[in-house]
């Protein structure tokens, strides 16, 4: 009877603890795989690398060269704006060049002040040259001018001999005479007008006389007074 009343495992009623779940539970979990154990270290390494790359980009300034997904749209908008500005500047430069060409054409059609001054200078130069030519023509030697040779010496026929020298030199109106009024202190060639100066100088050179003077009240345009 005592043997039959002995309690065994099967003598108790089964409950939830008699059906434990499959696999390890709580502190009795099984060993994890190598991949799961290495994953935290890999994540730490990746985060450290990203942090170092970010710090280097900020320190070196390379972060400005990084292109974000939205930067392409901004760059396209900027390039479009630049193209429009470039087109406006080109059109403006073309209009400016066209207006410049018109201005140059108008300037070419109308003479400038410098051109007018040059023209006036040329006209004045021409007038001065003409006046100079007229003065030169007026002062040219005229062998047809009347010349009177006065003998104020004691040598007979001396005035006539000098008159013959002038005639041989080409003068066509030469006369010899004696003095009738005041006589100068030395041999001289007198001329009446400024237009006769060149002829008087030529007469003096022909006769070897160095004294040539202008004098008023002469009867003939040129008078030669010969003294000892």
C-alpha positions in Angstrom: 0.0 0.0 0.0 2.9 2.4 0.8 4.5 1.7 -2.6 1.4 2.4 -4.5 0.9 5.8 -2.7 4.4 7.1 -3.7 4.1 10.4 -5.8 5.9 10.6 -9.2 6.2 13.2 -11.9 3.2 11.8 -13.6 1.2 12.0 -10.4 0.9 15.9 -10.8 -1.4 17.7 -13.1 0.4 19.3 -16.0 0.5 23.1 -16.3 2.2 25.8 -18.5 5.6 25.1 -17.0 5.4 21.6 -18.4 5.4 23.1 -22.0 8.3 25.6 -22.1 8.8 27.6 -25.4 11.4 26.4 -27.9 14.8 28.0 -27.7 16.8 29.7 -25.0 15.0 32.3 -22.8 16.3 35.0 -20.4 19.7 34.4 -19.0 19.7 31.1 -20.7 19.8 32.5 -24.2 22.1 30.8 -26.7 25.4 32.3 -28.2 24.9 35.1 -30.8 26.4 34.9 -34.3 29.7 36.7 -35.2 27.8 39.1 -37.5 25.5 40.3 -34.8 28.4 40.7 -32.4 30.5 42.7 -35.0 27.6 45.0 -36.1 28.0 47.6 -33.3 31.7 48.0 -34.0 31.0 48.5 -37.7 28.4 51.2 -37.0 30.8 53.0 -34.7 33.5 52.9 -37.3 31.2 54.2 -40.0 29.9 57.1 -37.8 33.5 58.0 -36.9 34.5 58.0 -40.6 31.5 60.2 -41.6 32.3 62.6 -38.7 36.0 62.9 -39.7 35.0 63.5 -43.4 32.6 66.2 -42.4 35.2 67.9 -40.2 37.8 67.7 -43.0 35.3 69.2 -45.5 34.5 72.1 -43.2 38.1 72.8 -42.4 39.5 72.6 -45.9 36.5 74.3 -47.5 35.7 71.4 -49.8 32.2 71.4 -48.4 31.3 74.3 -50.8 32.1 72.0 -53.7 29.6 69.4 -52.6 26.6 69.3 -54.9 23.3 68.7 -53.3 20.3 67.4 -55.2 18.7 70.7 -55.1 21.8 72.6 -56.3 21.3 71.5 -59.9 18.0 73.3 -60.1 19.6 76.5 -58.6 22.5 76.3 -61.0 20.2 75.9 -64.0 18.2 78.9 -62.8 21.4 81.0 -62.3 22.7 80.0 -65.7 19.4 81.0 -67.3 19.6 84.4 -65.5 23.2 84.8 -66.6 22.3 84.0 -70.2 19.4 86.5 -70.2 21.8 89.1 -68.8 24.4 88.3 -71.4 21.8 88.6 -74.1 20.7 92.0 -72.7 24.3 93.2 -72.6 24.9 92.0 -76.2 21.8 93.7 -77.5 22.8 96.9 -75.6 26.3 96.8 -77.0 24.9 96.3 -80.5 22.6 99.2 -80.0 25.5 101.3 -78.7 27.6 100.3 -81.6 24.8 101.2 -84.0 24.4 104.6 -82.4 28.1 105.0 -82.5 28.2 104.3 -86.2 25.4 106.8 -86.7 27.3 109.4 -84.7 30.5 108.6 -86.7 28.6 109.0 -89.9 27.1 112.3 -88.8 30.5 113.4 -87.7 31.9 112.4 -91.1 29.2 114.3 -92.9 29.8 117.5 -90.8 33.3 119.0 -90.6 34.8 119.3 -87.1 36.2 122.4 -85.6 39.7 121.1 -86.2 39.0 120.6 -89.9 37.6 124.1 -90.1 40.6 125.5 -88.4 42.9 123.6 -90.8 40.9 124.9 -93.7 41.2 128.5 -92.4 44.9 128.0 -91.8 45.3 126.8 -95.3 43.4 129.8 -96.7 45.5 132.1 -94.6 48.7 130.5 -95.7 47.5 130.8 -99.3 46.7 134.5 -98.8 50.1 135.1 -97.2 51.9 133.3 -99.9 50.0 135.3 -102.5 50.8 138.5 -100.7 54.5 137.4 -100.5 54.5 136.7 -104.2 53.0 140.1 -104.9 55.5 141.8 -102.6 58.3 139.9 -104.3 57.0 140.8 -107.7 56.7 144.4 -106.6 60.3 144.3 -105.2 61.7 142.6 -108.3 64.4 144.4 -110.2 62.9 146.5 -113.0 65.5 147.4 -115.6 63.0 149.8 -117.2 63.0 152.1 -114.2 64.3 155.6 -114.9 67.8 156.0 -113.3 69.6 159.4 -113.1 73.4 159.4 -112.6 74.7 162.7 -111.1 78.4 163.6 -111.4 79.4 165.4 -108.2 83.1 164.9 -108.9 85.7 166.9 -110.7 86.1 164.1 -113.3 84.6 165.1 -116.7 82.4 162.4 -118.2 82.4 160.3 -115.0 78.6 160.1 -114.7 78.3 159.2 -118.4 80.7 156.3 -118.0 78.7 154.9 -115.1 75.5 155.4 -117.1 77.0 153.3 -119.9 77.8 150.6 -117.3 74.1 150.4 -116.3 73.0 150.4 -120.0 75.3 147.5 -120.7 73.8 145.7 -117.6 70.3 146.0 -119.3 68.9 149.2 -118.0 67.0 151.0 -120.7 66.3 154.5 -119.1 69.5 155.8 -117.8 70.6 159.5 -118.0 73.7 161.4 -116.8 73.7 164.9 -115.3 75.4 167.4 -113.1 74.3 168.3 -109.5 71.7 171.0 -109.2 71.1 171.2 -105.4 72.5 169.9 -102.2 75.1 167.2 -102.5 75.5 164.3 -100.0 78.8 163.7 -98.2 79.4 160.4 -99.9 78.4 158.4 -102.9 74.9 157.1 -102.5 72.0 155.5 -104.4 68.7 157.0 -103.6 65.3 155.4 -104.4 61.9 157.0 -104.1 59.4 154.2 -103.3 59.6 150.8 -101.5 58.9 149.1 -104.8 62.1 150.6 -106.2 64.3 149.2 -103.4 65.3 146.0 -105.2 66.2 147.9 -108.4 68.2 150.5 -106.4 70.1 147.7 -104.7 70.9 146.1 -108.1 72.0 149.5 -109.5 74.3 150.0 -106.5 75.7 146.5 -106.9 76.3 147.0 -110.5 78.3 150.2 -109.9 80.1 148.9 -106.8 78.3 151.3 -104.3 77.4 150.0 -100.8 75.3 153.0 -99.6 71.6 152.7 -100.6 69.0 154.9 -99.0 65.3 155.9 -99.4 64.7 159.6 -100.0 61.7 161.7 -100.6 61.3 164.5 -103.2 63.3 162.8 -106.0 62.5 163.7 -109.6 63.3 160.3 -110.9 62.6 156.9 -109.1 66.4 156.2 -108.6 69.2 158.8 -108.4 72.9 157.9 -108.2 75.1 160.6 -106.8 78.9 160.1 -107.5 81.5 161.7 -105.3 85.3 161.6 -105.1 
